[in-house]
Amino acid sequence: YLLALPAVLFGFLNLFAKKVKDGPTEQNNPGWKLFGKIPPREGPLKDPKKIQKEYETKSGKAGPGTPTSPRQGVRKNLDFEPLSTTALILEDRPANLPAKPAEEAQKHRQQYEEMVAQAKKRELKEAQKRKKQLEDRCKLEESIGTAAQIWNQEILPNWSTLCTSRRVRDLWWQGIPPSVRGKVWSLAVGNELNITHELYNICLARAKEKWRSTAVPTTDTEGRDVLDSSDRESSLELIKLDISRTFPQLCIFQQGGPYYDVLHSILGAYTCYRPDVGYVSPSKHFPTSCGEITSHLCHMLTYFAAFEVFFEENLPKLFAHFKKNSLTPDIYLIDWIFTLYSKSFPLDLACRVWDVFCRDGEEFLFRTALGVLRLYQDVLTSMDFIHMAQFLTRLPDLIPPEQLFQHIAAVHMTSRNRKWAQVLLLRRGSPSCRRSDPKPASTRRVCRSGSSGR
């Protein structure tokens, strides 16, 4: 055997070299492949119409003059490559697999046709939905254009006589057109402080001088240290940190944007106009000194207590559910009120809330909160504490504006014949708040411009 081994190895090597030289042998049947490309077979490709005709012949869908094959269950070697998913499904099994029974083939064909029908139905439904959205958008734009014309031509020229009329209040409730929103807000807010252009320029010049003389803090920790100083004008440095985070999706308030300098100047001028208040970062709602924490906490608890009075009056079932699960208003109201809903609502809806807020004041912010709870009352009553807190701190992205304002309109801001201001005044007069809050009631109010829009 040892003497014959070299001769055998030599023969095998010659045979292998010959096969490599001649090239690989062709595979007549490449087999069934689900992934990757199948090498094209020799011969011309069939026309797609012929493929469809062969399929109709097999499935019995041919014309009345074309008899169907009696051996539908017998495999046929189709001389074409699968050109699509349809062709791949309808092609017979390869030669190395048993033929598919007629019943199974019919079942698979029926399932495939059902899948195609469902896909077409789904596409039709989506197309109808897109069409309806487009129609609604066109109607909305048309109504906004009509409303803008009414505001410009009829209401604004006669503001002093029409601003309190029933018609104007109804139009106001439907939302002010963006093209006239600035004018209406300015007229609604007024100028009780008698701020003139000269006073604004003086405050802005002082802010710019302060910015030049103070280094910009690079971290939030440094920014928080600024607020601890006795000089509240030092909080000017927080403005630069917050402007870049104001409505980042709009890209208009960031550095280099069209309104970066405008917002920066207004906030700086106001900080110098009211140095006793300064600039309070929306990410830091409460002051840090011990006395101010006690005063501010009692101030907010007063509003929460007044809110709960109207909460129980309008939604007694949900109020009891919240009490049972120990869900207090501070968990969700602080985020809503301090940002004027700009963080919780889409921008278009938040602007509509601001429209009525400019007219009705802080009461409407709490009325809106009751409207949100009323809108999602059925959902919230089926949740526990954790899920309710998560839901209220992160409201759904798509809040229907018309439905929300219908629920807000259904909220009654009266309790035992007392309105919001009267109930709030009674809560402010409680002994606990009088002991802890040295400020007069006239100076304690919800901040109307403390939102960064994040």
Salt bridges, closest charged atoms under 4 A:
GLU54 OE2 - LYS46 NZ 2.32
GLU81 OE2 - ARG41 NE 3.41
ASP92 OD1 - LYS58 NZ 3.54
GLU104 OE2 - ARG93 NH2 3.33
GLU104 OE2 - HIS108 NE2 3.76
GLU113 OE2 - LYS61 NZ 2.70
ASP136 OD2 - LYS132 NZ 3.12
GLU141 OE2 - ARG137 NE 3.43
GLU154 OE1 - ARG167 NH1 2.82
ASP170 OD1 - ARG166 NE 3.81
ASP231 OD2 - LYS210 NZ 3.01
GLU233 OE2 - ARG206 NE 2.84
ASP242 OD1 - ARG245 NH2 2.27
ASP242 OD1 - ARG454 NH1 3.84
ASP276 OD2 - ARG274 NH2 2.93
GLU292 OE2 - ARG232 NH2 2.49
GLU308 OE2 - LYS323 NZ 3.49
ASP335 OD1 - LYS343 NZ 3.66
ASP355 OD1 - ARG181 NE 2.92
ASP360 OD1 - ARG169 NH2 3.99
ASP360 OD1 - ARG359 NE 2.86
ASP384 OD1 - HIS387 ND1 2.60
GLU402 OE2 - ARG352 NH1 3.04
ASP437 OD2 - ARG444 NE 2.76
